[in-house]
């Protein structure tokens, strides 16, 4: 049966999903390397990520340059700041060197070594302490800057040589130049380390700040070396051979360094130096130094050692203060530059991050809007393609009355962009498809209405033809003519089945209905009576199974189509075996033939049609039997399957429990097989002439004294026997009405009751409720539809027409002609066996 909306969930049933499951399957294999195959989310992410990555790369490059500058300025600031420790070490080394030069001059005159060592030891300890402070401060810088680390290593090595040369001072075993050159080398390395900081090419002001304190430090160093030379001469009591040349060179270098300082120094720094140079302490040292200068031909004066050391020490301290001030200016300027660069870097990085976040936020908002619209559009498209449109088509395909109105949901995307226009266009396409489907449903309903009208008209004519044939068969005594009448009767019965097939094709219920349970064996006999080669059907192992009344007519029609197919596609000398038995889930009917069979492909296609009834089309008309069985099985909920047998086909029908009535409630059937056997014996000659085989137990013949079936448990009334054989039809097997019987429950037709039935008086329901015994609790069992059955009129005439008995001579002539026909049938040689080509056949032998 067709599936509809699931009432529990409001959706579409699983059966419909299986029939109309439209999957979005690409027509080719998707490749991740083709841009057009990417998902929309991937494309949107790419549109967002690629510009963001490009922006991040450019911003990263800019930020990296800024960070590099910040790092360089930070290192520069730290290197300048460490100049305080470097100048402290230089100052201590200068004092130690100058005092060592004086002690060496004293030792050359025979001075006390112990006193010299004691005088130098405090200065050496102070130098070591200052160098230790410098090493601790320089360790982080040495790890960060390779060039500064190399310069510091050279200064450290030079200082280590000073440490190594110290023990040679008290013995005075080495020359003064050898000992003092180590001090000169260590001080020079420290001054080179002091000049190591480089802020970069675009930082001229910072480079000048470094140059200022370096030049001033060199001025101080040259002043210290002049002090050492004069102090050594003062302690020795005379000038050496080269002292005058060295002093002249040192004074010239000092003036050059002082000029360089004045060129690089700021106005404030020059002012501070000038103020320092007019200091009385500075002037005293300058005056003493001027006394050591040569004047004309007079020799330079040897200065008093203690007076000169004291005055020069005060002058060096003044230079140290000016040097510290210039160095502080450089440190302050470097710190300001580093801090400013750090602020600039942070501002730039913060701006980059802010711009990136704003851009990402805007991109995400736009991308989310586009993705949401696309997701909604995709969801609506898939819902329409997989649920709504198939559901509408299914409703319109299975409609039996008026065509229902199909509401088309509006577009889920209400924007005015291209996606919104696409959604509107898709809804318009959906609306057009539904409109076309409604028009097709209207046209199909009109065609079905024409089919139903034609089938009803044909049914009326066929029913009248069958009634006329019944009257002619009752009056005919010639066996040959009676045989022809039987053939016409069968053709008319098959024409009626074709009309019922047209009703099934149009989706309308059959006009023949039964209002009470009927035994399954009787249903099988009725189906066999509907086909042409009924005598080849054999019933075997029919259990005590009863079928509900409303399903009897359609089940008979379905079984007749299967039996017709089994007999048409098997040799005439074979039989079709029908078995039926009860099972836990219902009942199983098997129709086994020894025919041609079907290929696996054709068998699979036929089972697919039986499992899912197709719509009515030209192919359905060409294979009418398969189409009718499929739709009747779907309508009744019967599962039909064709399987390959040993030499033919096996058709299996599984009746659900809903189609079965409880056994033992009422007496459902008279012994119909016995009546069929008696009828077939009377028509044996006709059967032999038609099929060329002896009459069988399942054959068709005159119904002699049929007993009416009980209605709602009431016993049938006695009826007189008929004297003429009549053809056995489905209604003869299921409900052989007897004359004068008030029993109901037979076949029902739209043409209404027969005139004989209409003339009878109104039926009176039983005065007491009809029951079917008692159950295990001792309560009466109600018989369904007992009261309705009591007032139902039979479809056949209430009484058989009365006829005069034939004379003995007429009976004898009839029997003679009957035996003559039997002999001719036995003498005929039927060698050729016509075999239809495919499933089913119609009256012209064409494929159904």
Secondary structure, DSSP 8 states (H G I E B T S, - for coil): ----B-TTTSSB-HHHHHHS------SS---TT-GGGS-HHHHHHHHHHHHHHHHHHHHHHHHHHHHHHHHHHHHHHHHHHTHHHHHHHHHHHHHHHHHHHHHHHHHHTT--HHHHHHHHHHHHHHHHHHHHHHHHHHHHHHHH-HHHHHHHHHHHHHHHHHHHHHHHHHHT-S-HHHHHHHHHHHHHHHHHHHT-----TT-HHHHHHHHHHHHHHHHHHHHHHHHHHHHHHHHHTS--TTHHHHHHHHHHHHHHHHHHHHHHS-HHHHHHHHHHHTSHHHHHHHHHHHHTS-BTTB------HHHHHHHHHHHHHHHHHHHHHHHHHHHHHHHHHHHHHHHHHHHHHHHHHHHHHHHHHHHHHHHHHHHHHHHHHHHHHHHIIIIIHHHHHHHHHS--SS---------S---SSHHHHHHHHHHHHHHHHHHHHHHHHHHHHHHHHHHHHHHHHHHHHHHHHHHHHHHHHHH---HHHHHHHHHHHHHHHHHHHHHHHHHHHTT---S-B-SS-EEHHHHHHHHHTTSTTGGGEEEEEE-S-EE-GGGHHHHHHHHHHHHHHHHHTB-TTS-EEEEEEEETTEEEEEEE--B----HHHHHHHHHHHHS----SHHHHHTHHHHHHHHHHHHHT-EEEEEE-SSSEEEEEEEEGGGEE-TTSS-----HHHHHHHHHHHTHHHHHHHHSS---TT------S-----BTTB--------SS-----HHHHH----TT-------B-TT-S-HHHHHS------SS--EEEE-TTS-EEE-TTHHHHHT---SS-SS--------HHHHHHHHHHHHHHHHHHHH---------SSS---TTS---
